[in-house]
Amino acid sequence: MAGQHPLGTQEPADDVLAQAGRWLDEGRKVALATVVSTWGSSPRPVGSQLAVDEAGNMTGSVSGGCIEGSVVEESLRVMAGAPPKLLEYGVSDEDAWAVGLACGGRVEVYVETLT
């Protein structure tokens, strides 16, 4: 399906935003997750983006797969009416091992809906 990519793939930001725009044009709800801060070991640099539609389709990447499931869950909440959210993942977080950041490091991801 167009716009779906396996976890761990990285598309240029322009492609992520273009796909998000197509989803919006089709009448879908869309959330955008953006890496806004990193420290230590981080799979994706600041500015990396992941777009998610209301059905859970996604394009882009904010982590190479290790936190994407959690980010998609938060994206769905935001699309359902929750406020935009700054997500923090890191070695001091009790969920670090569960989401795959046990190698050390920290990443902050901002999730918002697109209109």
C-alpha positions as CSV (number, residue, x, y, z in Angstrom):
1,M,0.0,0.0,0.0
2,A,1.4,3.4,-0.9
3,G,2.7,5.3,2.1
4,Q,3.3,2.2,4.3
5,H,6.9,1.4,5.0
6,P,8.5,-1.2,7.2
7,L,9.8,0.0,10.5
8,G,13.3,1.1,10.3
9,T,13.0,2.9,6.9
10,Q,13.8,6.6,6.6
11,E,12.2,8.8,4.0
12,P,13.2,12.4,3.3
13,A,11.1,14.9,5.2
14,D,9.6,16.2,2.0
15,D,8.3,12.7,1.2
16,V,6.8,12.3,4.6
17,L,5.0,15.6,4.4
18,A,3.9,15.0,0.9
19,Q,2.3,11.7,1.9
20,A,0.7,13.3,4.9
21,G,-0.7,15.9,2.6
22,R,-2.1,13.3,0.3
23,W,-3.8,11.6,3.3
24,L,-5.3,14.9,4.3
25,D,-6.6,15.5,0.8
26,E,-8.3,12.1,1.0
27,G,-10.1,13.2,4.1
28,R,-8.0,11.2,6.6
29,K,-7.0,12.3,10.0
30,V,-3.2,12.6,10.2
31,A,-0.7,13.1,13.0
32,L,2.9,14.1,12.6
33,A,5.7,13.1,15.0
34,T,8.9,15.0,14.9
35,V,12.2,14.3,16.7
36,V,12.9,17.6,18.5
37,S,15.8,16.6,20.8
38,T,18.4,13.8,21.2
39,W,21.1,13.0,23.6
40,G,23.7,10.1,23.4
41,S,22.8,7.2,21.2
42,S,19.8,8.0,19.0
43,P,18.8,6.2,15.9
44,R,17.4,9.2,14.1
45,P,18.5,12.9,14.1
46,V,16.6,15.9,15.2
47,G,14.0,16.8,12.5
48,S,13.2,13.2,11.5
49,Q,9.5,12.7,11.1
50,L,6.8,10.0,11.1
51,A,3.3,10.6,9.7
52,V,0.5,8.4,10.9
53,D,-3.1,8.3,9.6
54,E,-6.1,7.3,11.6
55,A,-5.9,3.7,10.4
56,G,-2.3,3.4,11.7
57,N,-0.7,3.6,8.3
58,M,2.7,5.3,8.6
59,T,5.5,6.8,6.6
60,G,8.9,8.0,7.7
61,S,10.6,7.1,11.0
62,V,11.6,8.7,14.3
63,S,13.6,5.8,15.7
64,G,14.5,3.1,13.3
65,G,11.7,1.0,14.9
66,C,12.6,1.0,18.6
67,I,10.0,3.5,19.8
68,E,7.7,3.7,16.8
69,G,4.9,1.5,18.3
70,S,4.6,3.8,21.2
71,V,4.7,6.9,19.0
72,V,2.0,5.5,16.8
73,E,-0.2,4.8,19.9
74,E,0.2,8.4,21.0
75,S,-0.4,9.7,17.5
76,L,-3.8,7.8,17.5
77,R,-4.7,9.4,20.8
78,V,-3.8,12.9,19.5
79,M,-5.9,12.3,16.4
80,A,-8.8,11.2,18.7
81,G,-8.7,14.6,20.4
82,A,-5.9,14.5,23.0
83,P,-3.7,17.6,23.0
84,P,-0.3,17.6,21.2
85,K,2.2,15.8,23.3
86,L,6.0,15.9,23.9
87,L,7.1,12.3,24.3
88,E,10.4,11.5,26.1
89,Y,12.2,8.2,25.8
90,G,15.6,7.4,27.4
91,V,17.7,5.2,29.6
92,S,16.3,6.7,32.8
93,D,12.8,6.0,31.7
94,E,11.4,2.8,33.0
95,D,10.1,2.0,29.5
96,A,13.5,2.3,27.9
97,W,14.2,-1.4,27.8
98,A,10.7,-2.1,26.5
99,V,11.0,0.3,23.6
100,G,14.5,-0.6,22.7
101,L,16.6,2.3,24.0
102,A,18.7,0.1,26.4
103,C,21.9,1.1,24.5
104,G,21.8,4.5,26.1
105,G,20.6,7.8,25.0
106,R,17.5,9.9,24.9
107,V,15.0,11.1,22.3
108,E,12.1,13.6,22.5
109,V,9.4,13.4,20.0
110,Y,6.6,16.0,19.5
111,V,3.3,14.6,18.3
112,E,0.6,16.9,16.8
113,T,-2.3,16.6,14.4
114,L,-2.2,18.1,11.0
115,T,-5.1,20.0,9.5
